[in-house]
Amino acid sequence: MKYLYSIIVVVVVAINTAGARQKDFGVFIPIQGTHGIDVSRYQDKIDWKQVAGLKYGDDGIGITFAFIKATEGKTLKDCFFDHNWKETKKHKIIRGAYHYYKPNVSSSEQAENFKKNVVLQKGDLPPVLDVEELGKFGVQNLKKGLKNWLKIVEAHYGIKPIIYTSTNFYKAYLSGDDFKEYHFWIAQYGKTNPRVDRDWLFWQYSDKGIIKNIRSKVALNYHKGTKEELLSLCKK
């Protein structure tokens, strides 16, 4: 994922470097917790057997989970989704599917696009709604559409979706009580944990990760709980 929204913000923060190491994945990584990646057609065809076998450092850090782009808008399906979805399951990487939301397109049709292309099984992570664009109809229309997509998808799969967005987009449009019942996956690149007015479930801390056997750089993600706690979020 690459979010399209950006704001220049000047802030003073305390950099959390506890456990930082540069050699693993090519960038800083938080050591404690559970690590994963998210992928789409931009990573081309991935050899998931090789990815599943990777272990870094004395702690044996590897790729425990992967979020996979499934759909976008009302018609697009990622051309590598089926391969990634099948192979992650085969090689025991905890998998999740995400939809890239287009705010100028019917949210109901977008939900149907996701539903017809994604079959969740026991042990899969909740569906993810990737929100990066405001759209031409404004923030209230955006929120209305998001709520509709989330409601339709939750009713279909029987599990509450997760919302992905950047720190700046969250602060501008999604903070407050409108989505308080949902878990968030926050993109904020660097060594500082996401600074938002709520707890976060996943942190996307870099889009420049280097993973052996993946041809292009990849987004890196962190779940601050254990693998067992991650599994507790999955479809039963």
N, C-alpha and C positions, 0 to 999 in steps of 0.2 A: 504494500500500500504506500502511496505517496499522497499526503493531504495537500490540497490545492490552496487552502486558506492560509494566510499569513498576516501577522501583525508585528510591527517592531515594538518590543516592550523592553524597557530598561528596568531591571530589578537587581537587588542585592540579595544573594542567597548563600547559604552555607553549603559547600560542596561535600557530598557524602562520598568519601573515597575508601571507606572501610571495606577491605577485601578486594579492592580493585586490582585487576591484572590485565595487562595489555596484550599478552601473547596469545591468549585464547580467543578464538573467533576474530582476531585482528583488531579488536577494540576493547575498551573498558567493559568489564562485565561485573554485575553484582554476584558475589560468590554464593552466598547462602540463598536457598530457594530453588525453584525449578525452572529450567530454561527451555525455550522453544523458538520456533521461527514461524514466519508467515510467508506464503508463496503464491505466485500466480504464473501466468504464461511468461512473464519476464524472466523467470528462472529457467525456462525451457524444460526439457525432460530431465527429471531428477532420478538418480539411482538411490532409492530410499534404503536399500539394504546396506549400502555403504554409510549413509547418513546415520542410520540407527546404530551402527557399530562404533561410532566416534566417541572417544573419551579423552578429555583434556585434563592435565594437571594431576596433582596428588589427590584431589578430591574426586577425580573420575567424572567430571562434569560432561554431560552429553545432551543430546536433543531429546527431551522427554515428550514434547507435544508440538503440533503443527496446526496452524490455522491456514486453510486453503481457500483461495477465492473460488467461489462457485458461479455467481451470477452478478449482473450489473443491469440496472434499468429493468425494462419490461421484457426484453428479448435476449439479451446477451448471456451466453454461457461461456465460461473460461475454457479454452481449448485443451488445457491440461488437467482440468478438474477431475475427470474420471480416472485418469492414470494416478494422480496424486491421492485421490480418495481411496482407491483400492490398495495402493502400495503402502501407504502409511498404516492402514489396518493390518495388512499382511505382515509388516515388520514391527508391529507392536509399538508404534508411535501413537500416542493419544491424539486423535484428530478432531478438528472442528471446521465448519464451513462458514464462509462469510459472504454477504451480499453488499455490493457497492451501491449506495443509495443515490438516485438522481431526483432532486427535489422538484423538478419541473415535469415529472412523469407520474402518472397515477400510482399511488402507493399500493392499491389493491392489486393492480397488474404486476407490480414489482414483487409483491408477496407470492403471487401465483407462479411467477417465473422461478423463484427460489424453491417453492414447494414441489414443483414438477421435476426439478433437477437434483434435489438432495433428499436422500433417504437416510434418516438417522437410525443408528442401531444402539443397543446397550453399550455403554462405555464411551460414547461420543460426547464431545463438549457441546454446550448449548449453541444454537445458531447465533451468529454475530451480524449486527447491522453496522456497516461502515459509513459514518456520516462525516463528510468533509466539505460539502457545498451548501451555501445558503439558498441559492436559487433566486429566480426573478420575482417570486411572489411574496417574499418576506418571511420573517421569523415565525409568525403565527401559523402560516401555511405549512412551513417546515415542520413545526412541532405536531400539528394535526396529522400530517402524512406519516411522520415517524411513529406516532402512537397507533395509527391504524395498521401499519406494517407489523409492528411488534405484537399487537393484539391478534392479528390473523395468524401469524407464525406460531405464537404461543399456543393458540387453540389447536392448531394442526399437529404440533409435535408433543404437546403436553409438557413443555419445559420453557421457562422464561428466558428470552434471548439476552445477550450481552450487547452493549453499545460500545463501538470503537470510535474514538475521535482524538483530536489533538488537544493539548492543554488550552491553547488560545481559543480554539473553536468552542470548547466546552464553556469557558468563562464568558464568552460573548453571547452564546445562544442556548446552552443546555443546562446551566447551573440552576439552583433553586429546587423547587418541589416537583416540577413537571415529570421528572424521570427518576424520582427518589427510590422507586421500588426495583430499579434495574442495577445490575452490576455494570461497572465501566472498565474498559480497556483503554488506557491513556497513552498517547504517543507524546513523548518529550525526550528529545535526544540529548545525551550527555550523561554526566555523572550524578546529577541531582534528581532525586525522586520527584514524581509529578506533584506540583503544588496546586491542588484543587480542593474545593470545600466539601469533600466527601472522601470516603475510603475508596481505593481502587483495587481491582482484582488482578489486572495484568498491566504491565508497563512495557511499552515498546521503546527501548532505550537507544536504538541505533538502526539506521537503514544501510549501514556499510559493513555488515558482518561478512566474514570470509569463512565459508564452510567447505571443507574438502568434498569434492565431487559435485558441487553446485557451481555452474559456470559463471554466474554473475553474483554481485553482492546481494545480500539478503537482509531483511529486517529481523532484528533479534528482539526477543520478548522474555519477560521475567514474571513468574508467578511466585509470590513471596511465601507461599505455603509449601508443604511437602508434596510428594507425588500422591500420597494417600489423600491429602486434602484436595488436590486437583481432581482426583477420581471421584471424590464425593460430589463434585459439581455436575458430573456427567449424567447422561440419560440412564435411567434405571431400567 
